[in-house]
Amino acid sequence: MAATRRRVADDGRQTLSNIRRNLSKGTVEKLFEDESFVFELLDALYEEEVDVTVKTELLAVLEQYGLDRLEASCAEQVAARLLDVLQEQRGSSDRLRFVVQLMLTLTSLVVTNDMLKTEPCGSLVSHLWEIVGRVNDVPSRRLRGCACQCLRQLETWSPGLLSRYKDRLVQAMREERTHVFQDYATLLSTVLTNLSARGDSTPADSIPADEVVPPLSFLMDNAFLFTPSGLWPVVLSVMELVKTTVHVAPSIFKPLMLQNLTSVDPCMLHIVLYIQKAFQGEILTAEEESQLLQRLTSGVNILTLRPAQRLLILQWIKAYLQQGGAEELQEEETAGSLQRVLHPTVFDSLDIHVDKLNVLTRSYPTDEDHNLGEDIHYLKRLALTTGNDQATVGLYRVLFAAYTHHQTQRVSDAVIKITQDLVVDYPHLIPLILDFLLAIKETLSDSTVYQATLSSLHSQVLSARQAEVLSHFRFYLQVLSASAKQPHIQQQKTIQFLVGLVRYAESSGACDWELGCAVLTVCRNLLLHHCSDYIYYDLGELLFEMQTSFSDCDIRNRARLLYALLAGASDEKLRDVLGSKLLGGVVLSQNITNMLTGSSQNLGKAEVIHMEKTGLEWQRVSLTPVFSSLESPSDLVHSLHVTGRLESYFQHLAYLKAELVYQYTLSLSETSEYEVLSAVSVRLKASTETFTPAPDIHLLSISKLGSKELTLRLVPRVPQPSVIDVQAMFCTEDHSTVSCLLDPVGVTFTDLTLTLPWQELGVDVLQDRHCVFDELWAVLTADSNHARQQGVESVKVVQCATDRIHRALNAFHLPHPSGDEGIVDKYLMFLPPSYHLLLQVVAQSNKQVVSMATDYWQILPCVSNYLNTIDSAT
């Protein structure tokens, strides 16, 4: 017998373990698709050996994941079995949580599966009412509260379901002396509301007053017994009754409102204000309403309230000011008091600070902006000092409220000045500023400030350095795109600026897809909103420059399309084609077909087939480091804090660009199922933290008859050995688009150790090279008082002969100036883009003591492994 009980308990735990396992995988819903699993779960509820906590969790899972998966017949069987369990367990005070979850699950089952008109629903109501009917039974107070809420949900979904219990519910409410009183009251208010709104069969004026007024009066007279959260649904129900019945007047709320007129509880104040707004002028006198508004304004600066509660009070003040019906807030004395209260203090959070200023600007007459500069001084300094997005949004919210309310020249000037100052230091705020200007334009018919501010921003961008614009082109080009939509702004300088920007980007190797899209967006807006006669030559030059400077096929094709439209279409036709892109692809394809030959069929995107083996093979042929000079200092250069001779060295280093140029051969193996591949693209998925983005490599075609030579150019950001994944995409003979992975590109430690380009760095004499080595060693190994560490030093002993380590490192050796062999051998390695690795080797019998110094400490494990290979080779 004991073994049987243990087996049953283990089965219950195993069922729960299975559910938890499927919950972690996200497949728990599939369990309930099998009806046998549902009934297995229900069987566990009958077993006394299964722990009650396990039963409770099983019910919770059934409620959350299984109820909407049940068929109609299965749902009725589940409801019947759960009702049996409820009938057995509803008197168990020691299984309170289980019975509560059981009632919740049954209620959800009836509502979810639309069983409100069936026998299980009637049985559930009877069981719940038996629990509710235990008035003043203290041990079951939690059960009775839960039963009331379950009945309320059933009454909400099926109005009139509990109408026959109205009188008994009124009596229970009057007799109840525990906190469950408010659960009874909430249920009763819902029943009365549904009773008065049952439609034509029971008109509202035919309901006897003695069925509605006495219980409602009792509720309102005892409102002090409710918690704020319990009072809300009762108030809403009574408000609905006031609006739908002739027997209940708004004055029924007056005792509640007078009791809480001086309350500092924000929830109660919110209830009173909500009632007052719904029945304006029907409950409170003018004097009482004035007192309410004074309490409202004084609550703004009560620091004991939470920020969310103070924000709610500010929203109420804003609503009163916007509706224009609160004459008390417009009186001079009250308005002055309100303005004093609304001035921000040091204790206000940013949200409260902003909302106070929003309300404050609306409290002044429309022709008076008062001291706007003083009011926004803190927000302006915060935005200009930190560039914080939240502070900037708050500042522009205040400026928006001020300009839409006042529209004075002083506010307009403040907007332009603040915008100019922000863009200088924080270009990432440009999208926020443009959103503000667009909101001004859409809100007001007068768009003077929009045009003036946008023109100012446009001029500011055109006067910026190309390097600065290129580094933040995602933001700066949004200004040019917005200004391109304004016919009154001349665009010749804009196009010339973009031509120079594209050329500068090409020289810097920054002509990527994102930059091309941003420039093409500006070009499209120019074609849509300006006469092509005035921009024909300049815009044609820009589009041609993009076709030759960008390697991305998408950018080149789109630039070619705009160039063809500019050269071969009238302004009307051009706008018809480009403007229709906003309306959908079908219209766009039809318009282009009218100009160009081809099909007007709306074709979908090509499906990309991913394959593991396609026969594409590539092999590494060689690696050549290439050094070149830049026109401006590189942002990849890592410079040390140096003086003297090294200062000139690092100045030259700042203009040095180091590239790793790999030569690969790409071929199609004889075992491949394809004879010819077309439109082959090879993409390197290098980490942007380690390498600058490498351009894709494109081939027109490749066949089994021969191989193709490819050149990969990698520009390291840090000298970190890496493995770069490579993806190829191509079109097959049956016009399918296929992608596959090629062998990864391995950038090893030996690839990254380069001979220092002495001539490019202006160090030609051997003696000077030794001086550079010695000074670098001193800087990297000295104790530094600077905030950032200059370098790191390490030592390793290698068991090998001197000639072996010399042969391995000969390319980096610095010969002794006199030509004789010194006691210490010096080796200097360059780690792109601008780091160094210095070695000093001292021979001691059959071992070599290698001292290392570097300004990139992460490379030391690779150095150690490399020296180990020399050691093991002996």
MIVEX-822517 format. One line per 3 residues: their letters; for each residue x, y, z of C-alpha. Coordinates in steps of 0.25 Angstrom, whole numbers, plus 5000, padded with zeros to 4 digits. Example, Ala and Ser with C-alpha at 12.3 -4.5 7.8 and 13.67 -1.06 7.14 Angstrom:
as> 5049,4982,5031 | 5055,4996,5029
//
This chain:
maa> 5000,5000,5000 | 5011,5009,5004 | 5018,5006,4991
trr> 5006,5009,4983 | 5005,5023,4990 | 5019,5026,4986
rva> 5017,5022,4972 | 5005,5031,4971 | 5013,5043,4977
ddg> 5024,5040,4967 | 5015,5040,4955 | 5010,5054,4960
rqt> 5024,5059,4961 | 5028,5053,4948 | 5016,5060,4941
lsn> 5020,5073,4947 | 5035,5071,4943 | 5031,5068,4929
irr> 5023,5081,4928 | 5034,5089,4934 | 5044,5083,4923
nls> 5034,5087,4912 | 5033,5100,4918 | 5048,5103,4917
kgt> 5047,5098,4902 | 5035,5106,4899 | 5027,5094,4895
vek> 5017,5093,4906 | 5005,5096,4898 | 5007,5083,4890
lfe> 5005,5075,4902 | 4991,5079,4903 | 4988,5075,4889
des> 4987,5061,4894 | 4974,5059,4902 | 4980,5048,4910
fvf> 4990,5057,4916 | 4980,5066,4921 | 4972,5055,4927
ell> 4985,5049,4933 | 4987,5063,4939 | 4973,5063,4945
dal> 4975,5049,4951 | 4986,5055,4959 | 4977,5065,4966
yee> 4969,5053,4972 | 4980,5046,4978 | 4983,5049,4993
evd> 4997,5045,4991 | 5001,5056,4982 | 5006,5068,4989
vtv> 4996,5080,4989 | 5007,5089,4984 | 5009,5080,4972
kte> 4994,5080,4970 | 4993,5096,4970 | 5004,5097,4960
lla> 4998,5087,4951 | 4985,5095,4951 | 4992,5108,4948
vle> 4999,5102,4936 | 4986,5096,4931 | 4979,5110,4933
qyg> 4991,5118,4926 | 4994,5108,4914 | 4983,5098,4913
ldr> 4969,5104,4913 | 4969,5110,4899 | 4974,5096,4893
lea> 4962,5088,4898 | 4951,5083,4889 | 4937,5087,4893
sca> 4933,5072,4897 | 4947,5071,4905 | 4945,5085,4911
eqv> 4931,5080,4917 | 4938,5067,4923 | 4949,5076,4929
aar> 4939,5085,4935 | 4931,5074,4941 | 4943,5067,4948
lld> 4949,5081,4953 | 4935,5083,4959 | 4935,5070,4966
vlq> 4949,5074,4972 | 4943,5087,4976 | 4932,5081,4983
eqr> 4941,5072,4991 | 4951,5082,4994 | 4944,5095,4996
gss> 4942,5093,5011 | 4957,5090,5013 | 4963,5102,5021
drl> 4977,5096,5020 | 4977,5095,5005 | 4974,5110,5003
rfv> 4984,5113,4991 | 4979,5100,4984 | 4964,5104,4985
vql> 4967,5118,4981 | 4974,5113,4968 | 4963,5103,4966
mlt> 4953,5114,4965 | 4961,5123,4956 | 4964,5111,4947
lts> 4949,5108,4946 | 4945,5122,4943 | 4955,5124,4932
lvv> 4951,5110,4926 | 4936,5115,4926 | 4940,5129,4920
tnd> 4950,5124,4910 | 4942,5113,4904 | 4929,5121,4903
mlk> 4922,5112,4913 | 4914,5123,4920 | 4900,5117,4916
tep> 4903,5103,4919 | 4901,5094,4931 | 4915,5094,4936
cgs> 4914,5110,4937 | 4901,5108,4946 | 4908,5098,4955
lvs> 4920,5107,4956 | 4912,5119,4960 | 4904,5110,4970
hlw> 4917,5106,4977 | 4923,5120,4977 | 4911,5125,4983
eiv> 4911,5115,4994 | 4925,5120,4998 | 4921,5135,4996
grv> 4909,5132,5005 | 4917,5129,5018 | 4916,5144,5023
ndv> 4925,5148,5034 | 4932,5134,5033 | 4947,5139,5037
psr> 4954,5126,5033 | 4948,5126,5019 | 4950,5141,5016
rlr> 4960,5139,5006 | 4952,5129,4999 | 4940,5138,4999
gca> 4948,5149,4993 | 4953,5141,4982 | 4939,5135,4979
cqc> 4933,5149,4978 | 4943,5153,4968 | 4941,5140,4960
lrq> 4926,5143,4960 | 4929,5157,4956 | 4936,5152,4944
let> 4925,5143,4940 | 4915,5154,4942 | 4924,5163,4933
wsp> 4924,5153,4922 | 4909,5149,4923 | 4901,5162,4928
gll> 4889,5158,4936 | 4895,5144,4940 | 4894,5148,4955
sry> 4882,5156,4955 | 4874,5146,4963 | 4884,5147,4974
kdr> 4883,5163,4975 | 4875,5163,4988 | 4883,5153,4995
lvq> 4896,5160,4991 | 4891,5173,4997 | 4887,5166,5010
amr> 4901,5160,5010 | 4908,5173,5008 | 4900,5180,5019
eer> 4904,5169,5029 | 4918,5167,5025 | 4928,5172,5036
thv> 4942,5168,5030 | 4950,5174,5018 | 4942,5164,5009
fqd> 4932,5175,5009 | 4938,5182,4997 | 4938,5169,4989
yat> 4923,5168,4992 | 4921,5183,4988 | 4929,5182,4975
lls> 4921,5170,4971 | 4908,5177,4975 | 4911,5189,4967
tvl> 4914,5181,4955 | 4901,5173,4956 | 4893,5187,4957
tnl> 4900,5193,4945 | 4897,5181,4936 | 4883,5181,4942
sar> 4881,5195,4937 | 4887,5193,4924 | 4880,5180,4919
gds> 4874,5186,4907 | 4860,5188,4901 | 4854,5177,4910
tpa> 4857,5184,4922 | 4857,5199,4920 | 4865,5208,4930
dsi> 4853,5216,4934 | 4845,5203,4937 | 4854,5199,4948
pad> 4848,5202,4962 | 4856,5213,4970 | 4856,5204,4982
evv> 4864,5193,4975 | 4875,5203,4972 | 4876,5215,4981
ppl> 4877,5209,4995 | 4889,5199,4992 | 4896,5211,4984
sfl> 4894,5220,4995 | 4899,5210,5005 | 4911,5208,4997
mdn> 4914,5223,4996 | 4912,5226,5010 | 4922,5215,5014
afl> 4932,5218,5004 | 4942,5221,5015 | 4943,5206,5017
ftp> 4949,5203,5003 | 4963,5203,4999 | 4966,5213,4987
sgl> 4968,5201,4978 | 4955,5195,4983 | 4947,5208,4982
wpv> 4951,5210,4967 | 4942,5199,4961 | 4930,5203,4970
vls> 4931,5218,4966 | 4932,5214,4951 | 4920,5205,4952
vme> 4912,5216,4960 | 4916,5226,4949 | 4910,5217,4939
lvk> 4897,5216,4947 | 4896,5231,4948 | 4897,5232,4933
ttv> 4887,5221,4930 | 4876,5222,4940 | 4867,5233,4944
hva> 4867,5230,4959 | 4881,5233,4962 | 4886,5247,4962
psi> 4901,5251,4961 | 4899,5257,4975 | 4901,5243,4981
fkp> 4916,5245,4980 | 4916,5258,4988 | 4918,5252,5002
lml> 4930,5244,4996 | 4936,5256,4989 | 4934,5265,5001
qnl> 4941,5255,5010 | 4953,5255,5001 | 4953,5269,4997
tsv> 4965,5272,5006 | 4972,5258,5004 | 4987,5257,5000
dpc> 4985,5243,4995 | 4987,5244,4980 | 4979,5232,4977
mlh> 4966,5238,4984 | 4969,5252,4978 | 4969,5245,4965
ivl> 4956,5239,4967 | 4950,5252,4972 | 4955,5259,4960
yiq> 4950,5248,4950 | 4936,5250,4956 | 4937,5265,4955
kaf> 4941,5265,4941 | 4930,5255,4937 | 4919,5263,4944
qge> 4925,5277,4943 | 4916,5287,4951 | 4906,5277,4955
ilt> 4912,5273,4969 | 4921,5283,4975 | 4919,5298,4977
aee> 4928,5308,4971 | 4935,5310,4985 | 4936,5295,4987
esq> 4942,5294,4973 | 4952,5305,4975 | 4956,5298,4988
llq> 4958,5285,4980 | 4967,5292,4970 | 4975,5299,4981
rlt> 4978,5285,4987 | 4982,5280,4973 | 4992,5291,4971
sgv> 4998,5289,4985 | 5000,5275,4982 | 5010,5277,4971
nil> 5022,5280,4981 | 5018,5270,4992 | 5032,5263,4992
tlr> 5026,5251,5000 | 5018,5247,4987 | 5025,5238,4977
paq> 5029,5244,4964 | 5018,5237,4956 | 5008,5242,4966
rll> 5013,5256,4964 | 5013,5255,4949 | 4998,5250,4950
ilq> 4995,5263,4957 | 5002,5271,4946 | 4994,5264,4936
wik> 4981,5268,4943 | 4986,5283,4943 | 4989,5282,4928
ayl> 4976,5277,4925 | 4969,5288,4933 | 4977,5298,4926
qqg> 4975,5292,4912 | 4959,5291,4913 | 4958,5306,4916
gae> 4946,5303,4926 | 4954,5305,4939 | 4952,5320,4941
elq> 4958,5319,4955 | 4972,5315,4949 | 4970,5327,4939
eee> 4968,5338,4950 | 4980,5347,4952 | 4982,5343,4967
tag> 4981,5328,4965 | 4989,5328,4952 | 5000,5335,4960
slq> 5000,5325,4971 | 5000,5314,4961 | 5012,5320,4954
rvl> 5020,5320,4967 | 5016,5306,4970 | 5021,5301,4956
hpt> 5035,5307,4956 | 5044,5295,4956 | 5052,5292,4969
vfd> 5065,5285,4971 | 5057,5273,4977 | 5050,5271,4964
sld> 5053,5259,4955 | 5055,5262,4940 | 5041,5257,4936
ihv> 5035,5266,4947 | 5044,5278,4943 | 5039,5276,4928
dkl> 5025,5275,4932 | 5025,5287,4941 | 5031,5295,4930
nvl> 5020,5290,4920 | 5009,5294,4929 | 5016,5307,4933
trs> 5017,5312,4918 | 5002,5309,4917 | 4998,5317,4929
ypt> 5003,5330,4923 | 4994,5338,4913 | 4997,5334,4898
ded> 5003,5348,4895 | 5013,5347,4907 | 5024,5337,4908
hnl> 5030,5343,4921 | 5044,5339,4924 | 5046,5327,4915
ged> 5061,5328,4915 | 5061,5327,4930 | 5051,5316,4931
ihy> 5059,5307,4922 | 5073,5311,4926 | 5075,5298,4934
lkr> 5070,5288,4923 | 5078,5296,4913 | 5091,5295,4920
lal> 5089,5280,4923 | 5086,5277,4909 | 5098,5286,4904
ttg> 5108,5280,4914 | 5104,5265,4914 | 5097,5263,4900
ndq> 5088,5254,4907 | 5076,5249,4899 | 5066,5249,4910
atv> 5070,5264,4914 | 5069,5268,4900 | 5055,5262,4898
gly> 5051,5269,4910 | 5056,5282,4906 | 5049,5281,4892
rvl> 5036,5277,4899 | 5037,5290,4906 | 5040,5298,4894
faa> 5029,5291,4886 | 5019,5295,4897 | 5024,5309,4897
yth> 5024,5312,4882 | 5010,5305,4880 | 5005,5314,4891
hqt> 5011,5327,4889 | 5018,5327,4875 | 5026,5340,4878
qrv> 5039,5344,4872 | 5047,5342,4885 | 5043,5327,4885
sda> 5046,5325,4871 | 5060,5331,4873 | 5062,5323,4885
vik> 5059,5310,4877 | 5069,5314,4866 | 5080,5317,4875
itq> 5079,5305,4884 | 5078,5296,4871 | 5091,5302,4866
dlv> 5098,5300,4879 | 5094,5286,4880 | 5097,5281,4866
vdy> 5112,5287,4867 | 5116,5277,4878 | 5105,5266,4878
phl> 5101,5262,4863 | 5094,5249,4869 | 5083,5259,4874
ipl> 5079,5263,4859 | 5068,5252,4858 | 5062,5258,4871
ild> 5063,5272,4865 | 5057,5268,4852 | 5045,5261,4859
fll> 5042,5274,4867 | 5043,5282,4854 | 5033,5273,4847
aik> 5024,5273,4859 | 5024,5288,4858 | 5021,5288,4843
etl> 5009,5278,4845 | 5003,5285,4857 | 5003,5300,4852
sds> 4999,5306,4839 | 5011,5316,4840 | 5024,5308,4838
tvy> 5033,5320,4839 | 5041,5314,4850 | 5042,5301,4843
qat> 5048,5308,4830 | 5057,5317,4838 | 5063,5306,4847
lss> 5064,5296,4835 | 5071,5306,4827 | 5081,5309,4838
lhs> 5084,5295,4840 | 5086,5293,4825 | 5096,5304,4825
qvl> 5103,5299,4837 | 5105,5285,4831 | 5110,5291,4818
sar> 5121,5298,4826 | 5125,5286,4834 | 5138,5279,4830
qae> 5136,5267,4821 | 5144,5258,4831 | 5134,5262,4842
vls> 5122,5260,4833 | 5127,5246,4828 | 5129,5241,4843
hfr> 5114,5245,4846 | 5108,5244,4832 | 5096,5236,4838
fyl> 5091,5249,4845 | 5097,5260,4836 | 5091,5255,4823
qvl> 5077,5254,4830 | 5078,5270,4830 | 5081,5270,4815
sas> 5070,5260,4812 | 5060,5269,4820 | 5065,5282,4813
akq> 5064,5275,4800 | 5049,5275,4801 | 5048,5290,4803
phi> 5047,5297,4789 | 5052,5311,4795 | 5065,5305,4799
qqq> 5076,5306,4788 | 5082,5293,4786 | 5094,5295,4777
kti> 5104,5296,4789 | 5098,5284,4795 | 5101,5275,4782
qfl> 5115,5281,4781 | 5117,5277,4796 | 5112,5263,4794
vgl> 5121,5261,4782 | 5133,5265,4790 | 5128,5256,4802
vry> 5127,5244,4792 | 5141,5247,4787 | 5147,5248,4801
aes> 5140,5235,4805 | 5146,5228,4793 | 5160,5233,4797
sga> 5157,5228,4811 | 5151,5215,4807 | 5138,5218,4814
cdw> 5129,5216,4802 | 5119,5206,4808 | 5105,5203,4805
elg> 5099,5211,4817 | 5106,5224,4812 | 5101,5221,4798
cav> 5087,5220,4803 | 5088,5233,4810 | 5093,5240,4798
ltv> 5083,5234,4789 | 5072,5238,4798 | 5076,5253,4797
crn> 5077,5251,4782 | 5063,5245,4781 | 5057,5257,4789
lll> 5064,5267,4780 | 5058,5261,4768 | 5044,5260,4774
hhc> 5044,5275,4779 | 5053,5283,4770 | 5053,5287,4756
sdy> 5063,5278,4748 | 5068,5290,4740 | 5075,5296,4751
iyy> 5082,5284,4757 | 5084,5276,4744 | 5099,5277,4742
dlg> 5103,5277,4757 | 5093,5265,4761 | 5098,5257,4748
ell> 5112,5259,4753 | 5109,5254,4767 | 5101,5241,4761
fem> 5112,5238,4752 | 5122,5239,4763 | 5114,5229,4771
qts> 5114,5219,4760 | 5129,5219,4759 | 5133,5221,4774
fsd> 5124,5211,4780 | 5127,5196,4779 | 5113,5192,4784
cdi> 5104,5187,4773 | 5091,5192,4779 | 5097,5206,4781
rnr> 5102,5206,4766 | 5089,5201,4760 | 5081,5211,4768
arl> 5090,5222,4764 | 5089,5218,4750 | 5074,5218,4750
lya> 5073,5232,4756 | 5084,5236,4745 | 5075,5230,4734
lla> 5062,5237,4740 | 5070,5250,4741 | 5075,5249,4726
gas> 5063,5243,4720 | 5050,5248,4727 | 5042,5260,4729
dek> 5040,5266,4743 | 5026,5261,4743 | 5029,5247,4739
lrd> 5041,5247,4748 | 5032,5251,4760 | 5022,5241,4756
vlg> 5032,5229,4756 | 5039,5233,4768 | 5027,5238,4776
skl> 5019,5225,4774 | 5030,5217,4781 | 5022,5221,4794
lgg> 5010,5215,4789 | 5014,5201,4786 | 5023,5192,4777
vvl> 5012,5189,4767 | 5010,5204,4764 | 5025,5206,4763
sqn> 5027,5195,4754 | 5016,5200,4744 | 5022,5214,4744
itn> 5036,5209,4741 | 5031,5200,4730 | 5024,5212,4723
mlt> 5038,5217,4721 | 5047,5205,4721 | 5046,5192,4714
gss> 5043,5179,4722 | 5031,5172,4729 | 5022,5179,4738
qnl> 5019,5167,4746 | 5021,5169,4761 | 5032,5158,4764
gka> 5035,5154,4778 | 5049,5154,4784 | 5058,5142,4779
evi> 5059,5131,4789 | 5074,5128,4794 | 5077,5114,4795
hme> 5088,5110,4805 | 5097,5099,4802 | 5109,5093,4809
ktg> 5116,5088,4797 | 5116,5094,4784 | 5129,5091,4778
lew> 5135,5105,4780 | 5149,5105,4785 | 5159,5115,4789
qrv> 5174,5115,4793 | 5183,5125,4799 | 5195,5129,4790
slt> 5202,5140,4797 | 5202,5151,4807 | 5208,5165,4804
pvf> 5207,5176,4814 | 5205,5190,4807 | 5208,5203,4814
ssl> 5202,5216,4808 | 5201,5230,4813 | 5188,5237,4817
esp> 5184,5252,4814 | 5179,5253,4829 | 5182,5246,4842
sdl> 5176,5232,4843 | 5166,5230,4854 | 5172,5216,4856
vhs> 5186,5221,4861 | 5189,5217,4875 | 5199,5228,4880
lhv> 5207,5228,4893 | 5210,5240,4902 | 5224,5243,4897
tgr> 5233,5255,4895 | 5246,5258,4888 | 5251,5249,4876
les> 5239,5239,4877 | 5229,5251,4876 | 5233,5253,4861
yfq> 5232,5238,4859 | 5218,5237,4864 | 5214,5249,4855
hla> 5218,5241,4843 | 5212,5229,4848 | 5198,5236,4849
ylk> 5198,5237,4834 | 5202,5223,4831 | 5192,5213,4826
ael> 5195,5198,4827 | 5188,5187,4819 | 5189,5172,4819
vyq> 5187,5169,4804 | 5184,5154,4802 | 5184,5147,4788
ytl> 5175,5135,4787 | 5171,5127,4775 | 5156,5123,4774
sls> 5153,5111,4765 | 5141,5101,4762 | 5145,5087,4765
ets> 5142,5076,4755 | 5133,5069,4764 | 5123,5081,4765
eye> 5109,5079,4759 | 5110,5093,4753 | 5118,5096,4740
vls> 5117,5111,4741 | 5114,5120,4752 | 5110,5135,4749
avs> 5109,5147,4758 | 5119,5142,4768 | 5120,5150,4781
vrl> 5130,5147,4792 | 5127,5154,4806 | 5137,5154,4818
kas> 5130,5154,4831 | 5141,5160,4839 | 5138,5166,4853
tet> 5137,5181,4852 | 5145,5182,4865 | 5157,5175,4859
ftp> 5157,5180,4844 | 5150,5191,4837 | 5139,5186,4828
apd> 5145,5179,4815 | 5138,5182,4802 | 5131,5170,4795
ihl> 5138,5164,4783 | 5130,5162,4771 | 5132,5153,4759
lsi> 5124,5152,4746 | 5125,5137,4745 | 5134,5125,4748
skl> 5135,5112,4741 | 5142,5098,4742 | 5151,5103,4731
gsk> 5160,5112,4739 | 5162,5119,4753 | 5161,5133,4757
elt> 5171,5142,4765 | 5164,5150,4776 | 5171,5160,4785
lrl> 5166,5162,4799 | 5170,5175,4806 | 5169,5175,4821
vpr> 5172,5187,4830 | 5174,5183,4844 | 5168,5192,4855
vpq> 5176,5184,4866 | 5187,5173,4864 | 5178,5162,4868
psv> 5179,5148,4861 | 5166,5144,4856 | 5158,5134,4848
idv> 5149,5141,4838 | 5137,5134,4832 | 5135,5135,4817
qam> 5122,5134,4810 | 5120,5133,4795 | 5107,5135,4787
fct> 5104,5133,4772 | 5094,5130,4762 | 5094,5116,4756
edh> 5090,5111,4741 | 5076,5109,4745 | 5075,5124,4751
stv> 5075,5119,4765 | 5082,5128,4776 | 5091,5120,4784
scl> 5100,5123,4796 | 5111,5115,4803 | 5122,5116,4812
ldp> 5137,5116,4808 | 5149,5112,4816 | 5151,5123,4826
vgv> 5162,5133,4825 | 5172,5131,4836 | 5180,5144,4841
tft> 5191,5138,4849 | 5201,5144,4858 | 5212,5143,4847
dlt> 5203,5151,4838 | 5202,5162,4847 | 5217,5164,4851
ltl> 5222,5173,4840 | 5235,5179,4837 | 5235,5194,4842
pwq> 5234,5203,4829 | 5245,5212,4833 | 5246,5220,4820
elg> 5231,5224,4821 | 5233,5228,4836 | 5245,5237,4832
vdv> 5256,5228,4839 | 5266,5224,4829 | 5279,5224,4837
lqd> 5283,5211,4845 | 5287,5219,4857 | 5274,5226,4857
rhc> 5267,5213,4857 | 5274,5208,4869 | 5270,5222,4876
vfd> 5256,5219,4873 | 5257,5205,4878 | 5264,5210,4891
elw> 5254,5221,4894 | 5242,5212,4891 | 5247,5202,4900
avl> 5249,5212,4911 | 5235,5218,4909 | 5228,5204,4909
tad> 5236,5199,4921 | 5236,5211,4930 | 5227,5214,4942
snh> 5216,5224,4936 | 5209,5234,4944 | 5199,5236,4933
arq> 5184,5231,4934 | 5186,5221,4923 | 5197,5210,4923
qgv> 5208,5212,4913 | 5212,5198,4911 | 5216,5184,4918
esv> 5229,5176,4919 | 5231,5161,4920 | 5242,5151,4920
kvv> 5243,5137,4914 | 5254,5127,4913 | 5255,5119,4900
qca> 5264,5106,4900 | 5270,5107,4886 | 5283,5112,4880
tdr> 5286,5126,4876 | 5286,5124,4861 | 5272,5117,4861
ihr> 5265,5129,4868 | 5273,5138,4859 | 5268,5131,4847
aln> 5254,5131,4851 | 5254,5146,4855 | 5264,5151,4844
afh> 5254,5160,4837 | 5252,5169,4849 | 5267,5169,4854
lph> 5274,5182,4856 | 5289,5180,4852 | 5299,5187,4862
psg> 5303,5200,4856 | 5318,5196,4857 | 5315,5183,4849
deg> 5320,5174,4860 | 5311,5165,4868 | 5306,5171,4881
ivd> 5303,5164,4894 | 5289,5168,4893 | 5281,5165,4880
kyl> 5270,5175,4877 | 5257,5171,4869 | 5246,5181,4866
mfl> 5233,5177,4860 | 5222,5186,4855 | 5207,5182,4859
pps> 5197,5188,4850 | 5191,5198,4850 | 5201,5205,4860
yhl> 5206,5196,4871 | 5220,5191,4874 | 5226,5178,4879
llq> 5241,5180,4884 | 5250,5168,4887 | 5264,5168,4894
vva> 5271,5154,4893 | 5282,5150,4902 | 5290,5137,4900
qsn> 5293,5129,4912 | 5300,5115,4909 | 5289,5107,4902
kqv> 5277,5116,4905 | 5272,5130,4900 | 5266,5140,4910
vsm> 5256,5148,4902 | 5251,5161,4908 | 5239,5166,4902
atd> 5232,5180,4902 | 5219,5184,4895 | 5208,5195,4895
ywq> 5198,5184,4892 | 5198,5174,4904 | 5188,5165,4898
ilp> 5198,5160,4888 | 5207,5154,4898 | 5201,5140,4899
cvs> 5203,5139,4883 | 5218,5143,4885 | 5219,5132,4896
nyl> 5213,5122,4887 | 5222,5126,4875 | 5235,5125,4883
nti> 5230,5111,4888 | 5230,5107,4873 | 5244,5111,4872
dsa> 5248,5104,4885 | 5241,5091,4881 | 5247,5091,4867
t> 5261,5089,4873
//
